[in-house]
């Protein structure tokens, strides 16, 4: 069954065991996408979309004319081709047909699961400890989870490839694999060679989704984007929330070959990216803004290294060295029991609460997750914030 809107192609599919028509739900393949007014024309006297021709009911003094916010009464461009082209150039992909935009990565995640997995039947594989929305999305969509935990000994947090392969080989109902790299909450990068092993597994006919929200903090050559042109069964998720510092505009990205991108585009809401978000995203992807983004990422990486060293000063208070790969903009640090020297989740939770409620520093308790007993996740802040963290954490740990 052809994918509506996808131009015919004679390009051979790799890996040869993958056929997207067998992964996408038949009703989705048969879907004729909703065609909205702005798909056809975006300029002129626009009397086709039942918009309010008198403009938004916000005083003009409160709107930024230079940013074009006075056009808020018009529906946004449903395609956002200019943004997609800039992302394709940034990630070294052939063109905008390799890019899908969502309202944050969570919309991309939910849409991927909906187009691939039949509720009450199909499954997805996840590798705990990992991003919690994979489980939430699975439950919302009535998609069962197959869990193959990471190898957590000594804070490795790496794929257990033999167990993953056995799970994928034994269960044909697994339609998707979700890999978080660098991991959340682990901060650990998955080697590209391990991702390729899963992509190449002949008995797995589904899609591998690599969630790279933090990849810009991991250094050059670490992104699975380099595999997208070759592998039809790969989808890479990224975001403007982290390295770009634009969490507030909620813009997520899927990078994949055109057939999967077309399916996602056919299924999405007509105007899912708002005009203000689109305008800010386009500005953030300009050459000037990209240079600033890289500068800030470099600063945060340097701050991460300093924070790692500063946290070592608290080892006498039973704070263990950070575990995981430290490839993101956060650190995962175990709190120990002063008597036993073992990870202590109740103590970590007390420190987390006291820091937020008494010291005004909010970190994240992660001790309930597999392999993260006693752990606190600490985001790398500004120099002033990091200094305050160390000072107040020292004071708090002295009293708990």
N, C-alpha and C positions, 0 to 999 in steps of 0.2 A: 504494500500500500504506500503510495507516495506521500511525502510531507507537503502539505499545502503551503505555497509560497516559496518553496525551495527550488532553485534552478537545477535542472538535470546536470549531473556530473559523471565523467568517465574515470575520475580519479580512483585508483584502487584503495580499498579500505584496509587500514592496519590497526590492530592485529587482525588477521584473516578470520579468526574465530568470532569476531564481534559483528553483530548486525543490529543497528539501532532500531529497526522495525520490530525486532523481537523483544526489545526492552521497554519501549514506550507502550503504554496502555492503548489498546485498539481504538477506544472511544476518543482518545486524545489525538491519535494519528488521523482520525476521520474528522477532526474538528475544523470547521471553517471559522477562522478568527473573525471577531467582531471588527467591522470596519467603521472607524470613527471619522468625524468631520475633518479633523486636522490631518488625517492621512492623505487627503487629496490636495487641499489648498491651505496656506498659512498666512496669506496676505491679501489685501484688497478690502472691500466693504464686506465684512464677514457677517452674513445673516443666515448661516447654515447650521449653527450648533446650539441655538437657543440660549446664548449667553446674555448677560445683562449689559446692553450697549452703553449704559450710563457710567460704567466703571465701578470699582470697588467702593464700598461705603466706609472708607477710612479717609480722614482729612488728608489732602495732598501734602500738607506740611509734615506729616508723619511717614510719608513714603519717600524712598530714595529714588529720585528721577534717574540718576546716572545708572543705577542697576536695573532700570526698567521695571520696577515693581508696580508702576502704574498700569501695567498690562495684566494685572492679576485677574481681571474679569474675563480674560481669554483662556481657553484650555491650552495647556502646554503642548509642545511638539511630542507626539507619541513615540517617535523613533529616536530622537536625541542622537542623530548621526555624528554631529560634531564632537560630542563628548566621547562617543565610542571610537572615533578615529584617533583622537588624542591618546586614549588608553591603549589602543592597538599599537600606536607608535611607541609609547612608553614601554610596553611589554614585548615589543618586537614580534608582533603578529601581523599577518598579511593585510588585514583590513577590518572595518567595522562589523563585518558579517561574523566575526569570531567573538563578538562582545555582546553580553546581555546585561542590562541594568535593572536593579531591584531596589526596593525600599529597605536598605540595609541588607546585609548578607542573610538575615533571617528570612526575608521574603524569597530570596533565591533558593535557600535550603528547603523551605516549605514547597515551593513550586516544583523543584526537582523531584521531591518525594511524591508529589501528587501526580506528575506526568508519568512516572515510572512504575509506581507501586499500586497494585490493586488492593484496596482496603480489605482487611480480614484474610488476606491470602499471602501476599508477598512480604519479604523481610529485608532489613538492611543490617549490615555488619558495622559495629563500632568498636573502638579500642580504648576502654577506660584505663586511666582517668582521662576524660576528654571534655569537650565543650558540651554543657548540659542541654542545649537546645536540640541536639540530635535526638535525645530521648523524648523531650517534650513534643517535638514535631512528629515523631513516630507514634506517640500515643494519640495525639490529635487526629492523625490520619489513619488510625487503626492499622498501623504497620508494625509488625513484631520486630524486636531487636535481638540480634545475635551478638553476644559480647565476647570478644577475644581480648582479654586484658593485655596491656603493654608489659614488657619485661621491666619490672620496677626495681629489682635488686640494685643496690648501690646508686640509686637515683638515675638509672640508665634511661628509663622511659622510652624504650624502643619497641618496634613491632616484633611480635612473636610470629615470625613468618611461617614456621612449620605448622603451628596451630591454625593460623589464618588459612593456609592452603587446605588443610584438612577440612575446615569448616566450609570453605567455598566449594570444594570438590564433592562434599557429601550432601549439600543442600542446594538444589537448583532453584529454590524459591528466593534466594538472596539476590536482589536486583541491584543493590548499591553497596559500596564500601565508603565509609567516611573516615578520612585521615586528616588530622589536625597538625599542621606543620608550619611554624613552630607550634607545639602543643599548648593548649590552655586547659589546665593550669600548670603544665610542666615546663613550658618555655623551651622544649627540646625539638630540634630539627630532625625530620626524618630524611635519611639519605635518599637522593634521587635513585640510586641503584635499587633500594628496597621498593620504592614506588613502581619502578619498571618491572620488578618481579611479579607484583600483583597484576599489573596491566597485561603482562605476557602470559598469565596463567590460562592455558587452553580451556580448562573446564569451567572457568568463570566467564559468563556471557553478559554480565552487567556493566555498570559504570562505576569508575573510581572517582570519588570527589575529594579533592585535596583543598582543605580550608587553609588559606594563607593570609589570614588577617594581619599577622605580625611579621611577614616575611621580609619587609624592608629593614627590619632591625637585625636580620641574620647575615647580611653581607651578600656580596655579588655571587652569582652562580648557584644560589640555593633554591630558586623558584622552579616549580614544576611547569611553569609557563613554557619553558624551553622544549617540553615534550608535546605540547598541544597540537602542533602541526602534524606530528607523526601519528599520534594515538587518537583514534576516533572514540575510544571508550574512556577518555579522561575529561573531567571538568574541574577547573581550578576556580575557587572562590576567593575574591579579594574584597577590599573595602577602602573607603576614604576616611574611615573613622580613626584609625590608629596613626600611621606614619604621616598622613596628611593633616591630622588634627581637626577633622571635620565630623566628629561623631554626631553633632547636632543636625546635620542635613540628611542623615540616613540614606546613604547611597552605597549599595553593595554591587558587586560585579561578578559575573560568571564569564570565564574564558574557556571556550571549547570550539570544536569544529562546527561549521555552519549547520549541519542537520540538527544537532541538539539545540543550538542557539535559535533556530527557526521554530522548533517545537515550543521552547520557552516563550518566544515572542508571540506565537499563536495563542498561548494560554493565558498570558498575563492580563491584568486589568488594563483598559485602554489608555489611561493617562496616569500610569503609576508613579512617574517621577514629576514632582511639582516644579513649577517654573522657578521659584526662588532657589530650590536645591540644584536645579540644572544650571542656572546662571553661576552659582557659587562653584559648582563642580568644574564648569568650563574654565573659570578663572584659575582654579587650583591646578589645572592641568596645563597652564601656559608655561612657557620656558622659564620665565622669571619666577613663577611660583614653584616650579619643580626644583629650581636651584635652592630656593629657600627651604623647601621640604627636606632636601638632602642635607642641608646645613643643620637643620634641627634634629634630624635623625642621627647625624654624627655626634651632635652635642649630647643626645640622650644615651647613645652607646658609650661615650666617655663617662657620663654620669653613672651609668650602670656599673662600669668597672670600679669607679670610686666607691659606690654604695656597697658593692661586694666586699671591698677592703674595710670600709667603716663598720659593716656588720660583724666582721671578725672580732672587733673590739668587745663585742657582747658575748663572746663564747664563754667567758668566765661566769656569766649569768645563765648558762645553760641554753644558749641559742646556738644551734648547730650551723655549720656552713651551708650555704644554699645548695640545693640539689637540682637535678635537671640540667639542661644544656645552656640555660641563660642566653638564649638566642632571641628573646622578645624584649618588650619594654617593661618587664616585671621580673621579680625574683620569687622563688618558692623556698621558704626557709622553715625548717623544722624547729619547734620548741621542745626542749627536753625536760624530763623530770630531774630536778637537781639531785635526787637520791639515787635513782636507778640509772640515769644517763640515757634512758630510752625516750622516744617520741611520746609526748604527753598531750593528747587532744583536749582534755578538760582544761589544762593550764593554758593552752594556746587560745581556747575560746574565751577564757577570762581575760587574757591580755588583749585580744581583739575587742571585746566589749569595753574594757577600761580605757583603751586608747581612743575609741570613738566617743565615749560618753564623758570622760573626764579630761582627756588630753587634746581633744579636737583633731585627732589624726585618724582617718578612716582607712584601714587596710581590709583584707578579706580573709576570713577563716575558711580553710579548705580541708580541714582534718577529717571530714566525713567521706572523702573520696578515696578510691582504691589507690594504695601505695603512697598516700599523702598524710599518713597519721601525724598529728601534731603540727601540721603545716599552716603557715600564714603566707598569703600571696601579697607581695608588696610592689605596687607600681612605682617605676622610677619617676620622680617628680623633678621640679626645678631644684637648683642648688639650695635655695632657702628651705624648700619643703623637705629635701633629703636631710638637711642638717637638723631641722625640727624633729623629723622622724627619729633619728638616732638619739637625740637628747631625751625625747619623751619616752621612747621605747626602753632606754636604759633605766629611767626612773620607774617605769611601770614594772619592768621585770625584777627590779630590786625588791618590790613590795609584793610580788605574787610568786 
